[in-house]
Amino acid sequence: MIGSKLCDALRQLNLEWDGMPIPITASVGLASLPESALAGRFTAGTGWTNLAHRLLELADDAMYQAKAQGRDGYARMADTGDVSNHPKIVALLQSMT
């Protein structure tokens, strides 16, 4: 899963400050909405803004859940379904990197 891969990658960073190792960890919040919530949302306007706002709310809640579980981990929040592999979401995320 992407959450564990991200946390693992951060832990493996070898950063130093004045010769002292600096451990890097993260609490990651993952969010998803059902595919039905995505219909017609990929144009500019209120629909896209509402979708993005809801995803940020879910991700924020998930991040705090990960912190409550002991930090350096991840948690996932979803309304009703997982859309992480939805072609439009994947394309959008790839275009942002």
C-alpha positions as CSV (number, residue, x, y, z in Angstrom):
1,M,0.0,0.0,0.0
2,I,1.1,3.5,-0.7
3,G,1.0,4.6,2.9
4,S,3.4,2.0,4.2
5,K,5.8,2.5,1.2
6,L,5.9,6.3,1.9
7,C,6.6,5.8,5.6
8,D,9.3,3.2,4.7
9,A,10.9,5.5,2.2
10,L,11.1,8.4,4.7
11,R,12.6,6.1,7.4
12,Q,15.4,5.0,5.0
13,L,16.5,8.6,4.4
14,N,20.1,9.1,5.7
15,L,20.1,12.7,6.7
16,E,22.7,14.3,9.0
17,W,23.3,17.6,10.8
18,D,26.8,18.2,12.0
19,G,27.5,14.5,11.8
20,M,24.5,13.6,13.8
21,P,21.8,11.3,12.2
22,I,18.4,12.8,11.8
23,P,15.6,10.3,11.8
24,I,12.7,11.1,9.5
25,T,9.2,9.7,10.1
26,A,5.7,10.7,9.1
27,S,2.1,10.2,10.0
28,V,0.3,9.9,6.7
29,G,-3.4,10.3,6.1
30,L,-5.0,8.6,3.0
31,A,-8.4,9.5,1.7
32,S,-10.8,8.1,-0.9
33,L,-14.3,8.7,-2.1
34,P,-16.6,6.3,-4.0
35,E,-16.4,6.3,-7.8
36,S,-19.9,7.7,-8.0
37,A,-18.6,10.9,-6.2
38,L,-16.2,11.4,-9.1
39,A,-18.7,11.6,-11.9
40,G,-18.5,15.0,-13.6
41,R,-16.1,16.5,-11.1
42,F,-13.1,16.9,-13.3
43,T,-13.9,20.3,-14.6
44,A,-13.3,23.7,-13.0
45,G,-16.0,24.9,-10.7
46,T,-17.7,24.2,-7.4
47,G,-18.0,20.4,-7.9
48,W,-14.2,20.0,-8.1
49,T,-13.7,22.4,-5.2
50,N,-16.1,20.5,-3.0
51,L,-14.5,17.1,-3.9
52,A,-11.0,18.4,-3.1
53,H,-12.2,19.9,0.2
54,R,-13.9,16.6,1.2
55,L,-10.7,14.6,0.3
56,L,-8.6,17.0,2.4
57,E,-11.0,16.7,5.3
58,L,-10.8,12.9,5.1
59,A,-7.0,12.9,4.7
60,D,-6.6,15.2,7.7
61,D,-8.8,13.0,9.9
62,A,-6.8,10.0,8.8
63,M,-3.5,11.7,9.6
64,Y,-4.7,12.4,13.2
65,Q,-5.8,8.8,13.5
66,A,-2.3,7.7,12.4
67,K,-0.8,10.0,15.1
68,A,-3.1,8.5,17.7
69,Q,-2.0,5.0,16.8
70,G,1.6,5.8,17.7
71,R,2.9,8.0,14.9
72,D,5.2,6.9,12.1
73,G,2.4,5.2,10.3
74,Y,-0.6,5.7,8.1
75,A,-4.4,5.5,8.4
76,R,-7.1,5.5,5.7
77,M,-10.5,7.2,5.7
78,A,-13.1,6.6,3.1
79,D,-16.7,7.7,2.6
80,T,-17.8,4.4,1.1
81,G,-15.3,3.1,-1.4
82,D,-11.7,3.1,-2.6
83,V,-10.9,5.0,-5.7
84,S,-7.1,5.0,-5.4
85,N,-6.8,3.2,-8.7
86,H,-9.5,5.1,-10.6
87,P,-8.0,6.1,-14.0
88,K,-8.9,9.8,-13.7
89,I,-7.4,10.0,-10.2
90,V,-4.2,8.3,-11.3
91,A,-3.9,10.6,-14.3
92,L,-4.5,13.7,-12.2
93,L,-1.9,12.7,-9.6
94,Q,0.6,11.8,-12.3
95,S,0.1,15.2,-14.0
96,M,0.9,16.9,-10.7
97,T,4.3,15.3,-10.3
